Amino acid sequence: MDDTERNPSPPPEIREADETSSGDRIGESVFSRHWLFQCLLKAIRAAENENACGEGEQVLTEEEVVELDREVEEELCTVWDMAANSDVAHFLHEFKASEIFLQIISTSKSPRLVEILIGILGNMAVFPDLSLALSKEGGILQMAMQLLGGTDTPTLVQVLRLCHTCLSNKESLPFWLQAMRSSDSCLSGITFILENSINEELLKVTLQVLDCVFDEDSEMCTVCANGNFIEALFTAASYLSSREKYDSLDAFWHLLHVMDYEADAKELLLPCCEKLESLLVDWLQGQEAAPLPPRHCWRTLGSAVTLVSGVRQATGNEAEDDELYERLKEMHSALQLRLHEVQSNSDSKLERRESIDDTFHMLQGALEQALGISARQCTG
């Protein structure tokens, strides 16, 4: 048998530690090392049983799914939860659990087993030092890029969650950007997800991953500035909007803003002008407060209004009686009222500093541009 197809075996560290742990706890946690080692051994045996069945009876094909034993599944899900504990996560890394997981994932025909193991890696990566350590393991990066071409939704959610966690860490981010640049299938897999998935969680984390990538890599942003990708992006956003998952659209607006800034994507958006405006109206209707959304949404709103008004102007459509225009006027009036209230209260310097900040001015400027109002008109 080829060494690359050999069933994963417990490394010496696990065999030795399992023999001597005697119920010892992991760090300051309440978790037992002995129990954890037993779970890892069960995962290895589950993979061995899969391969033994496949080789001996030649029943399994690439398309067939192997169900994970219920008891093993429940125990590994407990490990998944445990990996959110710093002591447990570092203990798993110390005993090279990631190497065991990679061996299992490379041969397993159980999507549930693969999903759980990647989920454990995702929880480990929440800790910055482990995020960096895992990202330095080329096998994990290669595995993630390959799995992005898969079709199992729960597995894809965990793969992209792992990607997002590591991309959000400044130290591990370069390793993932390089892996994504070098992958022949990464962007096509992501585009396929945007275009075809109806899983809200998967679409949300996919947009979050792209948000991180575009923020840090103008080259990737430019590569994605094409009609097919834009269409897939709008398909995902439209579906999320139809499901009233408006919080998931923050990344969508930021992606379009960055693409327009880095790659001058406005021409690509011209055919989508009406859809763009409709998405903005839906997003505004989904906000908790009116006429102004909550303050934490103002930066997203400013970017969206700037983009929509720029596309509208480019199409020559400057109608002033549609629903969006009325909403923008209401928001601008509310901002002006807030500005006057703060300015008239000269004794409250703290309130002014908190209320009239860069975000306020960004949104105000975006609304004035969209409405064709000059700064002189606002202050006059």
C-alpha positions as CSV (number, residue, x, y, z in Angstrom):
1,M,0.0,0.0,0.0
2,D,1.2,3.5,-0.8
3,D,2.3,5.4,2.3
4,T,0.0,8.3,1.4
5,E,-3.0,6.0,1.6
6,R,-2.0,4.3,4.9
7,N,-4.6,4.6,7.7
8,P,-3.7,7.2,10.3
9,S,-1.9,5.8,13.3
10,P,-1.8,7.3,16.8
11,P,1.5,9.3,17.2
12,P,3.8,8.2,20.0
13,E,2.8,11.3,22.1
14,I,-0.8,10.1,22.3
15,R,0.1,6.5,23.0
16,E,2.5,7.5,25.8
17,A,0.2,10.2,27.3
18,D,-2.8,7.9,27.2
19,E,-0.9,5.3,29.2
20,T,0.1,7.7,31.9
21,S,-2.6,10.3,32.1
22,S,-4.7,8.4,34.7
23,G,-7.6,11.0,34.5
24,D,-5.3,14.0,34.7
25,R,-7.0,17.3,33.9
26,I,-6.0,19.5,31.0
27,G,-4.4,22.7,32.4
28,E,-6.8,24.6,34.6
29,S,-9.9,23.1,32.9
30,V,-12.2,20.3,34.1
31,F,-11.5,18.2,31.0
32,S,-9.8,14.8,31.2
33,R,-6.8,14.1,29.1
34,H,-7.5,10.4,29.2
35,W,-11.0,10.9,27.8
36,L,-9.8,13.3,25.1
37,F,-7.2,10.7,23.9
38,Q,-9.8,8.1,23.8
39,C,-11.9,10.3,21.5
40,L,-9.0,10.9,19.2
41,L,-8.3,7.2,19.0
42,K,-12.0,6.6,18.2
43,A,-11.8,9.1,15.3
44,I,-8.7,7.2,14.0
45,R,-10.5,3.9,14.3
46,A,-13.6,5.3,12.5
47,A,-11.3,6.2,9.6
48,E,-9.6,2.8,9.7
49,N,-13.0,1.1,9.5
50,E,-14.0,3.2,6.5
51,N,-10.9,2.3,4.6
52,A,-11.0,-1.4,5.6
53,C,-14.6,-1.6,4.2
54,G,-13.6,0.2,1.0
55,E,-10.6,-2.0,0.4
56,G,-12.0,-5.3,1.4
57,E,-15.5,-5.2,-0.1
58,Q,-14.9,-2.4,-2.7
59,V,-18.4,-1.2,-1.9
60,L,-17.6,2.5,-1.5
61,T,-17.2,4.9,-4.4
62,E,-16.2,8.5,-4.3
63,E,-19.8,9.6,-4.4
64,E,-21.1,7.4,-1.6
65,V,-21.3,8.6,2.0
66,V,-20.3,6.7,5.1
67,E,-22.4,7.5,8.2
68,L,-20.4,8.3,11.3
69,D,-21.1,6.1,14.4
70,R,-23.5,8.0,16.6
71,E,-21.5,7.6,19.8
72,V,-18.3,8.7,18.1
73,E,-20.1,11.6,16.6
74,E,-21.4,12.8,20.0
75,E,-18.0,12.5,21.6
76,L,-16.2,14.3,18.9
77,C,-18.8,17.1,19.0
78,T,-18.0,17.4,22.7
79,V,-14.3,17.8,21.7
80,W,-15.4,20.4,19.2
81,D,-17.0,22.4,22.0
82,M,-14.0,21.8,24.3
83,A,-11.6,23.2,21.7
84,A,-13.0,26.6,22.4
85,N,-11.2,26.4,25.8
86,S,-7.6,27.7,25.6
87,D,-6.1,24.9,27.6
88,V,-7.7,22.2,25.5
89,A,-6.9,23.9,22.2
90,H,-3.2,24.3,23.1
91,F,-3.2,20.7,24.5
92,L,-4.5,19.4,21.2
93,H,-1.9,21.4,19.3
94,E,0.9,20.1,21.6
95,F,0.0,16.5,20.8
96,K,-0.2,17.2,17.0
97,A,-4.0,16.7,16.7
98,S,-3.9,18.7,13.5
99,E,-1.7,16.1,11.8
100,I,-4.0,13.3,12.8
101,F,-7.0,15.3,11.5
102,L,-5.3,15.9,8.2
103,Q,-4.7,12.2,7.7
104,I,-8.3,11.4,8.5
105,I,-9.7,14.1,6.3
106,S,-7.6,13.1,3.3
107,T,-9.1,9.5,3.3
108,S,-12.5,9.9,5.0
109,K,-15.7,9.3,3.1
110,S,-17.8,10.6,6.1
111,P,-18.7,14.3,5.5
112,R,-19.9,14.5,9.1
113,L,-16.5,13.4,10.4
114,V,-14.7,15.8,8.2
115,E,-17.0,18.7,9.2
116,I,-16.4,18.0,12.9
117,L,-12.6,17.8,12.6
118,I,-12.4,21.1,10.6
119,G,-14.8,22.6,13.2
120,I,-12.3,21.7,15.9
121,L,-9.5,23.3,14.0
122,G,-11.6,26.4,13.6
123,N,-12.1,26.6,17.3
124,M,-8.4,26.1,17.9
125,A,-7.6,28.9,15.4
126,V,-9.6,31.4,17.5
127,F,-6.4,31.7,19.7
128,P,-3.9,34.0,17.8
129,D,-0.8,31.9,18.5
130,L,-2.6,28.7,17.3
131,S,-4.0,30.5,14.3
132,L,-0.4,31.3,13.2
133,A,0.9,27.9,14.1
134,L,-1.9,26.1,12.1
135,S,-1.4,28.5,9.2
136,K,2.3,27.6,8.9
137,E,1.2,24.0,8.3
138,G,1.1,23.8,4.5
139,G,-1.2,20.7,4.7
140,I,-4.0,22.6,6.4
141,L,-3.9,25.4,3.8
142,Q,-3.9,22.8,1.0
143,M,-6.7,20.9,2.5
144,A,-8.8,24.0,2.9
145,M,-8.3,25.1,-0.7
146,Q,-9.2,21.6,-1.9
147,L,-12.4,21.3,0.2
148,L,-13.6,24.7,-1.1
149,G,-14.4,22.8,-4.3
150,G,-16.6,20.3,-2.5
151,T,-20.4,20.2,-2.3
152,D,-21.1,19.3,1.4
153,T,-22.6,22.5,2.9
154,P,-21.8,21.8,6.6
155,T,-18.2,21.1,5.7
156,L,-18.0,24.2,3.5
157,V,-19.3,26.3,6.4
158,Q,-16.5,25.1,8.7
159,V,-13.8,25.4,6.1
160,L,-14.8,29.0,5.4
161,R,-15.1,29.7,9.1
162,L,-11.5,28.4,9.5
163,C,-10.5,30.7,6.6
164,H,-12.2,33.7,8.1
165,T,-10.8,33.2,11.6
166,C,-7.2,33.0,10.2
167,L,-7.7,35.8,7.7
168,S,-8.8,38.0,10.7
169,N,-5.5,37.5,12.4
170,K,-2.8,39.8,11.0
171,E,0.0,37.3,11.6
172,S,-1.7,34.3,9.9
173,L,-3.4,36.4,7.2
174,P,-0.5,36.4,4.7
175,F,-0.3,32.6,4.6
176,W,-4.0,32.3,3.7
177,L,-3.8,35.1,1.1
178,Q,-0.9,33.3,-0.6
179,A,-2.7,30.0,-0.5
180,M,-5.8,31.6,-2.1
181,R,-3.7,33.3,-4.8
182,S,-1.9,30.0,-5.6
183,S,-5.1,27.9,-5.7
184,D,-6.6,27.1,-9.1
185,S,-10.0,26.3,-7.6
186,C,-10.5,28.6,-4.7
187,L,-12.2,31.5,-6.4
188,S,-14.2,29.3,-8.7
189,G,-15.4,27.4,-5.6
190,I,-16.4,30.6,-3.8
191,T,-18.1,31.9,-6.9
192,F,-20.1,28.6,-7.2
193,I,-21.2,29.0,-3.6
194,L,-22.4,32.6,-4.1
195,E,-24.3,31.6,-7.2
196,N,-25.9,28.4,-6.0
197,S,-26.1,28.1,-2.3
198,I,-29.4,28.8,-0.4
199,N,-27.7,28.2,3.0
200,E,-27.8,31.5,4.9
201,E,-24.9,30.7,7.2
202,L,-22.7,29.5,4.3
203,L,-23.4,32.7,2.2
204,K,-22.7,34.9,5.2
205,V,-19.3,33.4,6.1
206,T,-18.4,33.4,2.3
207,L,-19.0,37.1,2.1
208,Q,-17.0,37.6,5.3
209,V,-14.1,35.8,3.9
210,L,-14.2,37.8,0.7
211,D,-14.4,41.0,2.8
212,C,-11.2,40.1,4.6
213,V,-9.4,39.2,1.3
214,F,-10.4,42.3,-0.6
215,D,-9.5,44.6,2.3
216,E,-5.9,43.3,2.2
217,D,-5.3,42.2,-1.4
218,S,-6.0,44.6,-4.2
219,E,-4.8,42.0,-6.8
220,M,-7.4,39.5,-5.7
221,C,-10.0,42.3,-5.8
222,T,-9.1,43.1,-9.4
223,V,-9.2,39.5,-10.4
224,C,-12.8,39.3,-9.1
225,A,-13.9,42.4,-10.9
226,N,-15.7,40.6,-13.7
227,G,-19.3,40.0,-14.8
228,N,-19.6,36.5,-13.6
229,F,-18.4,37.2,-10.1
230,I,-20.6,40.4,-9.8
231,E,-23.6,38.4,-10.9
232,A,-22.9,35.6,-8.4
233,L,-22.4,38.3,-5.7
234,F,-25.8,39.8,-6.5
235,T,-27.4,36.4,-6.5
236,A,-26.2,35.8,-3.0
237,A,-27.2,39.2,-1.7
238,S,-30.7,39.0,-3.3
239,Y,-31.3,35.7,-1.6
240,L,-30.1,36.9,1.8
241,S,-32.3,40.0,1.4
242,S,-35.3,37.9,0.5
243,R,-34.7,36.0,3.7
244,E,-34.5,39.3,5.6
245,K,-30.9,38.5,6.7
246,Y,-29.9,42.1,6.4
247,D,-27.0,42.0,8.8
248,S,-25.3,39.6,6.4
249,L,-25.4,42.3,3.7
250,D,-22.9,44.6,5.4
251,A,-20.0,42.7,3.8
252,F,-21.8,42.8,0.4
253,W,-21.8,46.6,0.4
254,H,-18.3,46.8,1.6
255,L,-17.1,44.4,-1.1
256,L,-18.7,46.5,-3.8
257,H,-17.2,49.6,-2.4
258,V,-13.7,48.2,-2.3
259,M,-14.1,46.7,-5.8
260,D,-15.2,50.0,-7.2
261,Y,-12.3,51.8,-5.4
262,E,-9.6,49.3,-6.4
263,A,-10.8,48.1,-9.8
264,D,-13.2,50.9,-10.9
265,A,-16.0,48.3,-11.1
266,K,-18.8,50.9,-11.7
267,E,-19.3,49.9,-15.3
268,L,-19.9,46.3,-14.3
269,L,-22.6,47.6,-11.9
270,L,-24.5,49.6,-14.5
271,P,-26.7,46.7,-15.6
272,C,-27.5,46.1,-11.9
273,C,-28.6,49.6,-11.1
274,E,-32.2,48.8,-10.3
275,K,-31.3,45.7,-8.3
276,L,-28.6,47.7,-6.4
277,E,-31.2,50.3,-5.4
278,S,-33.7,47.7,-4.5
279,L,-31.2,45.9,-2.2
280,L,-30.4,49.2,-0.5
281,V,-34.1,50.0,0.1
282,D,-34.6,46.5,1.5
283,W,-31.6,46.9,3.8
284,L,-32.9,50.2,5.1
285,Q,-36.3,48.7,5.8
286,G,-34.7,45.9,7.8
287,Q,-33.0,48.3,10.2
288,E,-34.3,48.7,13.7
289,A,-34.6,52.5,13.8
290,A,-36.1,55.0,11.4
291,P,-35.4,57.3,9.7
292,L,-31.7,56.7,10.7
293,P,-30.4,53.2,11.1
294,P,-28.4,52.4,14.3
295,R,-25.1,54.3,14.5
296,H,-22.9,51.1,14.0
297,C,-24.5,50.9,10.5
298,W,-23.6,54.4,9.4
299,R,-20.3,53.5,7.7
300,T,-21.8,50.7,5.7
301,L,-24.7,53.0,4.8
302,G,-22.4,55.8,3.7
303,S,-20.5,53.4,1.4
304,A,-23.7,52.0,0.0
305,V,-25.3,55.4,-0.7
306,T,-22.1,56.6,-2.4
307,L,-22.0,53.6,-4.6
308,V,-25.7,53.6,-5.5
309,S,-25.7,57.3,-6.3
310,G,-22.5,57.0,-8.4
311,V,-24.1,54.2,-10.5
312,R,-27.4,56.1,-10.8
313,Q,-25.5,59.1,-12.0
314,A,-23.6,57.0,-14.5
315,T,-26.8,55.7,-16.0
316,G,-28.3,59.2,-16.3
317,N,-31.2,58.3,-14.1
318,E,-31.7,61.1,-11.6
319,A,-35.3,60.7,-10.7
320,E,-36.3,62.4,-7.6
321,D,-39.7,60.8,-6.7
322,D,-38.8,57.2,-6.1
323,E,-38.8,55.4,-2.7
324,L,-35.1,55.5,-2.2
325,Y,-34.8,59.2,-2.8
326,E,-37.5,59.8,-0.2
327,R,-35.7,57.7,2.3
328,L,-32.4,59.5,1.7
329,K,-34.1,62.8,2.2
330,E,-35.5,61.6,5.5
331,M,-32.1,60.5,6.7
332,H,-30.4,63.7,5.7
333,S,-33.0,65.7,7.6
334,A,-32.5,63.6,10.7
335,L,-28.8,64.1,10.5
336,Q,-29.2,67.8,10.1
337,L,-31.5,67.9,13.1
338,R,-29.0,66.0,15.2
339,L,-26.2,68.4,14.1
340,H,-28.2,71.5,15.1
341,E,-29.1,70.0,18.4
342,V,-25.5,69.3,19.3
343,Q,-24.3,72.7,18.0
344,S,-26.9,74.5,20.1
345,N,-25.8,72.6,23.2
346,S,-22.4,74.3,23.5
347,D,-22.0,73.1,27.1
348,S,-21.8,69.5,26.1
349,K,-18.4,69.1,24.4
350,L,-18.3,65.4,25.2
351,E,-21.7,64.8,23.4
352,R,-20.5,66.8,20.4
353,R,-17.3,64.8,20.2
354,E,-19.1,61.5,20.4
355,S,-22.0,62.4,18.0
356,I,-20.2,64.5,15.3
357,D,-17.4,62.2,14.3
358,D,-15.8,61.0,11.1
359,T,-18.6,58.5,10.6
360,F,-21.2,61.2,10.9
361,H,-19.5,63.4,8.3
362,M,-19.0,60.4,5.9
363,L,-22.7,59.6,6.0
364,Q,-23.6,63.3,5.7
365,G,-21.4,63.7,2.7
366,A,-22.7,60.6,1.0
367,L,-26.3,61.7,1.4
368,E,-25.6,65.3,0.2
369,Q,-23.9,63.9,-2.9
370,A,-26.8,61.5,-3.6
371,L,-29.4,64.3,-3.1
372,G,-27.4,66.9,-4.9
373,I,-27.2,69.2,-1.9
374,S,-24.2,71.4,-1.4
375,A,-22.5,72.0,2.0
376,R,-23.5,75.7,1.7
377,Q,-27.2,74.7,1.4
378,C,-26.9,72.7,4.6
379,T,-25.4,75.5,6.6
380,G,-27.2,78.4,5.1
